[in-house]
Amino acid sequence: MTIRQFKHDFLENEYFLSPHKNALFSAINVALCIAAAYHFELGICAGGLIIGAQSITGINRQGPFRIRLGLAWKGALVLSFVALIGFFAGQNFLFSLGLAVVLAFCFGWCRQIFPLNWPDIIIPSGVLFYMNYTTPMVGYTLLGTIIGLSLELILGLIIYMKRYLTHKIITAPSAEKLPSPPDKPDKKILGLNEYLFIYSIELSIILIAGFLIMRNTAYPHAYWMPLTAIIVLKVGRRTTLKRVGERTLGTLAGCLLGSILIYLAPTPFIKSLLMVSCIYFWVRIFQKNYSAGTVFITTFVLLLLNEGPTDVYTIVFERGIFTILGGVIAIAVSLAFLRKERL
């Protein structure tokens, strides 16, 4: 086999991972990052490493391996860019208001570039933006994305070699390109479809309001309010209302579960196992049952940020109250743009 043939077969090899296997792969990645964080005593910066790596391996896209690898590569660029502008936003308050608009339109373009997997990119990007806003960790975020990309390549190579040795290489047939009939071009504003442009405007308002509120509160995790708005805001008003309800219920249940686990004061090893398990169930079910998935990601966040049983009540309060406020802001802004329901 020539190098050219190997490259073609490797990239075109059909890549089928079940939700269980993809979630397990992502959980193993998180376990490696947690072990590295403990070994090198990264502290709060471990969050940038873990989220950066997990966000890449959590993307599940079937088809030729080049498609999944391409999504992972583009996602790594977006995550690193968002982490960088989060760092700059933290340097100057007035500057942060302008960068909030940049972030909002960046997410609008992400929804257009990643039509099927945009939640896998936007949700962790929002988290990394605010984490770097409060504590600079751009380098750890970049390292995390590199780890995620490396593990994607290793997994792709393992699957390819397994099929090669068993003579079961599956490659996508090259489809003949036929000229498509000309369609009426969609109206675009700044490169965005009209409904995504309105979505970006809504998100800009939410993020600017979030920064203003964060500026006038002493709570260290007040960023959960605009972050919640980023996650629950949808193009349609009804879907926004539905997602707000799902996230609120899931967050409250996750706060309860996380509080119980933290109160039991698990050892670092048991705590790590619990965090890895939470990531597995989050990746496994959040697209089908967002409310249940929110329970596990909330529990993961509490375990990651908590420093001991005495600190749990403050974090739970902040997580709960700012999640509810973020949902209220998203609904209020969504109601102000009723016309988008007809787009």
C-alpha positions in Angstrom: 0.0 0.0 0.0 1.3 3.4 -1.0 1.3 6.4 1.4 -1.2 8.1 -0.9 -3.6 5.1 -0.7 -3.2 4.9 3.1 -4.0 8.6 3.4 -7.1 8.2 1.3 -8.4 5.1 3.0 -7.7 6.5 6.5 -9.5 9.8 5.8 -12.4 8.2 3.9 -12.9 5.3 6.3 -16.5 5.2 7.4 -16.6 6.2 11.1 -19.5 4.9 13.1 -19.5 5.4 16.9 -22.6 4.6 18.9 -23.7 7.2 21.5 -22.4 4.8 24.2 -18.9 4.4 22.7 -18.6 8.2 21.9 -19.6 9.1 25.5 -17.1 6.5 26.8 -14.4 7.9 24.6 -15.1 11.4 25.9 -15.1 10.2 29.5 -11.7 8.5 29.1 -10.4 11.8 27.7 -11.7 13.6 30.8 -10.2 11.0 33.1 -6.7 11.6 31.5 -7.1 15.4 31.9 -8.2 15.1 35.5 -5.2 12.8 36.3 -2.9 15.4 34.6 -4.5 18.2 36.6 -4.0 16.5 39.9 -0.4 15.5 39.0 0.7 19.0 38.0 -1.6 20.8 40.5 -3.3 23.0 38.0 -6.0 24.1 40.3 -8.8 26.1 38.7 -6.9 26.2 35.4 -7.7 22.5 35.1 -11.2 23.6 33.9 -9.7 25.0 30.7 -7.8 21.8 30.0 -10.7 19.5 30.7 -13.3 21.5 28.8 -11.0 22.1 25.9 -10.2 18.4 25.5 -13.7 17.1 26.2 -15.4 19.5 23.8 -13.4 18.0 20.9 -13.9 14.4 21.7 -17.5 14.9 22.6 -18.5 15.7 19.0 -20.1 12.7 17.3 -20.5 12.8 13.6 -21.0 9.7 11.5 -19.5 9.3 8.0 -16.0 9.5 6.6 -13.3 10.2 9.2 -12.2 13.4 7.5 -15.6 14.9 8.3 -15.3 14.2 12.0 -11.7 15.3 12.0 -12.6 18.5 10.1 -15.3 19.3 12.7 -12.8 18.7 15.5 -10.2 20.9 13.9 -12.7 23.8 13.2 -14.1 23.4 16.7 -10.6 23.6 18.2 -10.0 26.9 16.4 -13.4 28.3 17.6 -12.7 27.3 21.2 -9.2 28.8 21.2 -10.4 32.0 19.6 -13.3 32.4 22.1 -11.0 31.7 25.0 -8.6 34.4 23.7 -11.3 37.1 23.4 -12.6 36.1 26.9 -9.1 36.9 28.2 -9.0 40.3 26.5 -12.6 41.0 27.7 -11.4 40.6 31.2 -8.8 43.3 30.8 -11.1 46.2 30.4 -14.8 46.6 31.1 -15.7 48.9 28.2 -13.6 46.7 25.9 -15.6 43.7 27.1 -18.9 45.2 25.9 -17.6 45.4 22.3 -16.2 41.8 22.5 -19.6 40.6 23.8 -21.0 41.7 20.4 -18.1 39.9 18.6 -18.9 36.7 20.6 -22.6 36.9 19.8 -21.9 37.1 16.1 -19.2 34.4 16.3 -21.9 32.1 17.8 -24.3 33.1 15.0 -21.7 32.1 12.4 -21.0 28.9 14.3 -24.6 27.9 14.0 -24.3 28.4 10.2 -21.0 26.6 9.9 -22.0 23.7 12.2 -25.7 23.2 11.4 -25.9 19.8 13.1 -23.2 20.0 15.8 -23.4 23.7 16.8 -24.4 22.9 20.5 -21.2 20.9 20.8 -19.2 24.0 19.9 -21.3 26.9 21.3 -22.0 25.5 24.8 -18.3 24.8 25.8 -17.2 28.0 24.0 -19.5 30.1 26.2 -18.1 28.3 29.3 -14.5 28.9 28.2 -15.2 32.6 27.4 -16.3 33.3 30.9 -13.7 31.1 32.6 -11.0 33.0 30.7 -12.8 36.3 31.5 -12.4 35.6 35.3 -9.2 33.6 35.3 -6.8 33.6 32.3 -6.2 30.0 31.1 -5.9 30.4 27.4 -2.8 28.3 27.3 -4.5 25.4 29.1 -7.5 25.7 26.8 -5.3 25.5 23.8 -3.4 22.5 25.3 -6.8 20.8 26.0 -7.9 21.2 22.3 -4.5 19.7 21.2 -5.0 16.7 23.5 -8.6 16.3 22.1 -7.3 16.4 18.5 -4.5 14.0 19.3 -6.9 11.5 20.8 -9.2 11.8 17.8 -6.3 10.9 15.5 -5.4 8.0 17.8 -8.9 6.7 17.8 -9.3 7.0 14.1 -6.0 5.2 13.6 -7.1 2.4 15.9 -10.4 1.9 14.1 -8.6 2.0 10.7 -6.0 -0.6 11.7 -8.6 -2.9 13.2 -10.6 -2.8 10.0 -7.4 -3.1 7.9 -6.2 -6.2 9.7 -9.7 -7.8 9.3 -10.0 -6.6 5.7 -13.1 -4.6 6.5 -12.2 -1.2 5.4 -15.3 0.8 4.6 -14.9 3.9 2.4 -17.5 6.3 1.2 -18.2 6.0 -2.5 -17.2 9.0 -4.5 -20.5 10.5 -5.7 -20.7 12.1 -9.1 -21.2 15.8 -8.8 -24.3 16.8 -10.8 -25.2 20.4 -11.5 -27.9 21.5 -9.0 -30.7 23.8 -10.1 -30.2 27.4 -9.1 -32.0 28.3 -5.9 -33.2 31.7 -4.8 -30.3 32.9 -2.5 -31.2 33.6 1.1 -31.1 37.1 2.3 -27.8 37.5 4.2 -26.7 40.2 6.5 -23.0 40.2 7.5 -22.8 36.7 6.0 -25.6 35.4 8.2 -29.1 34.3 7.3 -31.7 36.8 8.4 -32.9 34.6 11.3 -29.4 34.0 12.5 -28.6 37.7 12.3 -31.6 38.4 14.6 -30.4 35.6 16.9 -26.9 37.3 17.0 -28.6 40.7 17.9 -30.5 39.1 20.7 -27.4 37.4 22.0 -25.5 40.7 21.9 -28.2 42.3 24.1 -28.1 39.4 26.5 -24.3 39.4 26.8 -24.0 43.2 27.3 -26.8 43.0 29.9 -24.9 40.1 31.5 -21.7 42.1 31.7 -23.4 45.1 33.3 -25.0 42.8 35.9 -21.8 41.0 36.6 -20.1 44.4 37.0 -22.4 45.2 39.9 -22.4 42.0 41.8 -19.8 40.5 44.1 -20.6 36.9 43.3 -17.7 35.2 41.6 -19.9 32.9 39.5 -22.3 35.5 38.2 -21.3 34.6 34.7 -23.6 31.6 34.9 -26.4 34.0 34.2 -25.3 35.2 30.7 -23.9 31.7 30.1 -27.4 30.2 30.7 -28.9 32.7 28.3 -26.4 31.6 25.6 -27.3 28.0 26.1 -31.1 28.3 26.3 -31.6 31.0 23.6 -33.0 29.4 20.4 -34.1 30.9 17.1 -37.8 30.2 17.9 -39.6 31.7 21.0 -41.4 28.4 21.8 -38.1 26.4 21.8 -36.5 29.0 24.0 -39.3 28.7 26.6 -39.0 24.9 26.4 -35.2 24.9 26.9 -35.4 27.4 29.8 -37.8 25.0 31.6 -35.6 22.0 30.9 -32.4 23.7 32.1 -34.0 25.1 35.3 -35.4 21.7 36.3 -32.1 19.9 35.5 -30.0 22.5 37.3 -32.1 22.4 40.5 -31.9 18.6 40.5 -28.2 18.7 39.7 -27.6 21.1 42.6 -29.4 18.7 44.9 -27.4 15.7 43.7 -24.1 17.6 43.7 -24.7 18.9 47.2 -25.3 15.4 48.6 -22.2 14.1 46.9 -20.0 17.0 48.2 -21.5 16.7 51.7 -20.3 13.1 51.8 -16.8 14.4 51.2 -15.5 11.9 48.7 -11.8 11.2 48.4 -10.0 12.7 45.4 -10.1 9.4 43.6 -13.8 8.9 44.1 -14.5 12.5 43.2 -12.6 12.0 39.9 -14.7 8.9 39.2 -17.9 10.8 39.8 -16.8 13.6 37.5 -15.9 11.2 34.7 -19.2 9.4 35.2 -21.1 12.7 34.9 -19.3 13.5 31.7 -20.2 10.1 30.3 -23.9 10.5 31.0 -23.9 14.2 29.9 -22.5 13.3 26.4 -24.6 10.2 26.2 -28.0 11.7 26.8 -28.0 15.5 26.6 -29.1 15.7 22.9 -32.1 13.4 23.5 -33.0 14.5 27.0 -31.5 17.9 27.8 -33.1 18.2 31.3 -31.6 14.9 32.4 -28.3 15.8 30.8 -28.3 19.1 32.7 -28.5 17.2 36.0 -25.1 15.5 35.2 -23.3 18.5 33.9 -24.4 20.6 36.9 -23.2 17.9 39.2 -19.9 17.8 37.3 -19.5 21.6 37.6 -20.1 21.6 41.4 -17.6 18.8 41.9 -15.0 20.6 39.7 -15.4 24.0 41.4 -16.0 23.0 45.0 -13.2 23.1 47.5 -14.9 21.4 50.4 -18.3 20.8 52.2 -18.3 24.3 53.7 -18.2 25.9 50.2 -21.0 23.9 48.6 -23.9 26.1 49.8 -22.5 29.3 48.1 -21.8 27.5 44.8 -25.3 25.8 44.8 -27.0 29.2 45.5 -25.1 30.9 42.7 -25.7 28.1 40.3 -29.4 28.0 41.0 -30.2 31.7 41.2 -28.1 32.8 38.2 -29.5 30.0 36.0 -33.0 31.2 36.7 -32.1 34.8 36.0 -30.4 33.8 32.8 -33.5 32.0 31.7 -35.6 35.0 32.5 -33.4 37.3 30.5 -33.4 35.0 27.5 -37.2 34.8 27.5 -37.5 38.6 27.9 -35.2 39.3 24.9 -36.8 36.6 22.9 -40.2 38.1 23.4 -38.9 41.4 22.1 -38.2 39.8 18.7 -41.6 38.2 17.9 -41.2 38.7 14.2 -38.5 36.0 14.0 -41.3 33.4 14.5 -42.4 34.0 11.0 -38.9 33.7 9.4 
